[in-house]
């Protein structure tokens, strides 16, 4: 436990500690490498999760992504267990993969930081960055960040895009799906289309911005001003707008059900030999028995023979 080891506590840290959960990676010494654990059969019980982040971008992009992810883990979960820190990192990656958020790690972490309050991650606008990080805790957060950016996926939080500390209950909490509580944070994902695996399709290409707070005089990003519920509504409205607007005429069949007529597609181009044999007429199906009509002896099928 942190309070039992010299140097693993600092003023302002959490007033309680929780037992570490088994880590999915073997942490190496500072400056070393990681050995990611192989697929765990128990992961299947956690449900859908986002894909690993692509290893894209230049060396500068990767350095910036590591800096921003480390900052998010440190300032949001410095004294959490490995599981708690990996869960926070996964939320950042889930947002990177969702079109409702920026498609960069630093873009997600510092979204809305130009505001004095209400930024997406509170440490970016509440003055926490003025506090110099404790090296021991920073190095630990950096190891978790390295693993997450190297392809580690923390499945217990699934497709979570939001979380809050257990000491509060924000207004939006009851409108999202509660996934789990890990350490001092409770994690949520959107309901509806915005929270489905098909929504997490935004590609990562690098192009990381500077790992720093936006200038307070900058124009606030419109997306950063919206609450989680408004972001979900925007996403679903975008899906509706992308659907074809031309209505398709329907015909009423003999059984009384509405059926859409088959679209007439252009005939393919056949070889000279096939054209000589008849071309499209060979495949039109005009010689099927009965021409597709119901035989007279079966025309009353499905009706009562007589009243009981």
PyMOL commands that set and color helices and strands:
alter all, ss='L'
color gray80, all
select helices_A, chain A and resi 2-4+41-46+59-77+82-96+105-109+122-124+128-130+135-149+155-157+173-175+192-195+197-199+222-225+228-242+272-277+279-283+289-292+296-298
alter helices_A, ss='H'
color red, helices_A
select strands_A, chain A and resi 25-26+35-36+162-165+177-182+185-189+250-252+258-260
alter strands_A, ss='S'
color yellow, strands_A
deselect
rebuild
show_as cartoon
